[in-house]
Amino acid sequence: MTSRNWVRFFLSTLLVGVVTASITGFIVRWEKFKPLFIHFDILEILSVLLWLIGIGLIFSILSQMGFFAYLTIHQFGLGMFRSASLWNAVQLILIAVAFFDLVYLRYNAFAEKGEGWGSYLLLAVLVAVPSFIVAYLKAKQTNKESFIPALFFMVVVTIIEWVPVLRVNEHGWLYLMLFSLIACNAYQLLMLPKYNRMSQEEREQAKARRELREKAKTSKVQ
């Protein structure tokens, strides 16, 4: 990817994080922010919006760090296991472990006496459903072999990025960070080929311009 397109990719992912966090923040904390809209307190609304924008930027940067870390891990996994099918099997095991940890370990850590599994399973569903959808779209966009790596990224990497809030277990923050991460991770996964293609086209155009300049110089000399 060219530096120009990397900057575009970076900034557009930041925008996705900002928009998602801003919308989700007002929704999940509506009871708290509702009086501001009822009394039409513009300054307070803007201050909350600026705070959510800052949170969205942080979540987006965390998402991008996870994405580029995964690209490295994926290549390392392919090299270490020397077989895409074996590496895919390992990724499936890690996906199952991640879901187990997300539900069972959190239930043991935070469940009160007599509390059911519902809310803990709900979080797993909220991760699983968009992850499978994005992995399916990625497979259609490229090839079927990309389904499991995409699913691994959307599930395992998202949960790892989510860990700081999972430890706190505050519902508003759980949903705010989850939806922001999923949006940013999905955007990066699905849009990376577009930016790579744009970079390749720009390199080819630059090469063509250089060849034309060299031909023009040669014709002048002759």
Summary of the structure (lengths in Angstrom):
residues: 222
radius of gyration: 22.2
end to end distance: 37.8
largest distance: 90.7
contacts: 641
relative contact order: 0.13
helix: 91%
strand: 0%
